[in-house]
Amino acid sequence: MNLYSHLFQTVHSNHSTSLQQPPKGVLRLRTLKYSASMKRVVAKVAVVGCGISGSVCASSLARNGVSVTVFDSGRGPGGRMSQRREVTEDGKELLFDHGAPYFVVRNSEVMGLVQEWEARALVTEWKEDFGSFDCVTKKFVDVEKDGVSKKYVGLPGMNSMCKALCRENGVETKFGTTVGKLDWLEDKKSWHLIDMDGQALGQFDGVVASDKNVVSPRFTSLTGRTLPLGMTLAPELALKLQEVSAAPCFVLMLAFAEPLSLIPVKGFSFKNSEVLSRAFCDSSKPGRSATCSECWVLQSTAEYARHIIGQYGLQKPSASVLSKVAEELLKEFQSTDLNIPHPFFMKAHRWGSAFPVTAIAKEEKCLWDGSKRLAVCGDFCVSPDVEGAVLSGMTAAKKLLDIFSCL
């Protein structure tokens, strides 16, 4: 039995989020064999982080009788799959997928889950042409026609899957809550979580950390506080996480009154640019409301982002810094000779460490301490993409379900 069919089996008939009948050939969701034994004592698990990895893990656990509480410091689910809502001065609403623009699937276990999401109208294919632009020759090269590789996007935004998963029965979400400390109570064999203000968040039988910042030195540099998960609690895991290397990135959200008619594709990478790495036309994605003719998201190179961080530090960038970044990214975009007009809206955002460049658990797919029922999952474990994050979250859930079935 593969991991997908082992994890995602028929949802309870009283499930509040009713699923549409999946198309022929798509695996149905069924409860795990462990459910009967876990019904005797309901296990409680805290999931730190509500990105796609944490959301998949939380849903998998809840569908199998575990009581799950998800903590996230953000205003809503998604993490790097968040959708940004902006309102112009004249009241026009603009929506941008300012993190992950799309995802591809190669793993059969993840594909089974994506097919379920398709049946629920949470994702669909983005059927457009993509390519590369050479900033020296000022020409598009390597144009990939629609159908060469399937690219999936969320409906109506990239965070749709996270929203749906964290609203399922058995999942409680607490947004705007930063976990400041995780304590292992040896006498009770449970975890005690505390927020940044010292308030208790509850006791749990297991913990899943899908936010690498719980053991990252970046947490200390930003907050001045000790790490939520100390080296002494899970030394082997903590050492592994020190190996995580992430690249910073600035993104620029742009809205134009007219289509950019000289651009023959809806997504492309830049060659021979020290400033820009990729560009995507968000408004061309399925299910996006046509609030303006063209909405684009530009991503900077990691080198450019490091240069700006080296000048201004890791702290949250000021409005003036973001304005400077916006002007520089737009200038590079306009230097392509693609007749890029001035946008009626533009805003920059910084991802400080959201794009991992290494995978620290390719074989295991998550980090695991069975003695403390502690799992660490995310794209930094398997592969630095959405598919890797999903696979890691599925594996973390399986680890906990396996051990709860023996209690």
Disulfide bonds with the S-S distance in Angstrom:
none
